[in-house]
Amino acid sequence: MTTSGVIDMASNHSVTDTIDRLEALARSNGLLVFARIDFGGDAGKAGLEMRPMQMLAFGNPKAGTPLLRESPRSGLDLPLKALAWQDANGQVWLSFNDPEYIVERHGLPGELAKNIAGAGALIRKAAE
């Protein structure tokens, strides 16, 4: 499912396992993991209740830097991010910005699309 440039896919794993899988896939493909944020865990530490939700920021400076040079505002969407979250029915979802949307949103030349095109396949694999 895609809405406003965001792709949502069901995950066959828990939120933590989904992000663990994505982190392992990213690292094994030579990508850097810049940050992992546990929104649900942080909410709990603040005394608030929230369903599980974690985000992973990852990428490759050799791929992302040309996009950032072309359009500095693309830094709003880079590094790439994936958000694993659990809905009210217990289903885990993995959401991310469609790479084509990022290219279009920032008016990037089509030849730069290849730099981030593989992200979707990597994220999909984490959800399987």
Secondary structure, DSSP 4 states (H G I P E B T S, - for coil): -EETTEEEEEESS-HHHHHHHHHHHHHHTT-EEEEEEEHHHHHHHTT-----EEEEEEE-HHHHHHHHHH-GGGGGT-SEEEEEEE-TTS-EEEEEE-HHHHHHHTT--GGGGGGTTTHHHHHHHHH-
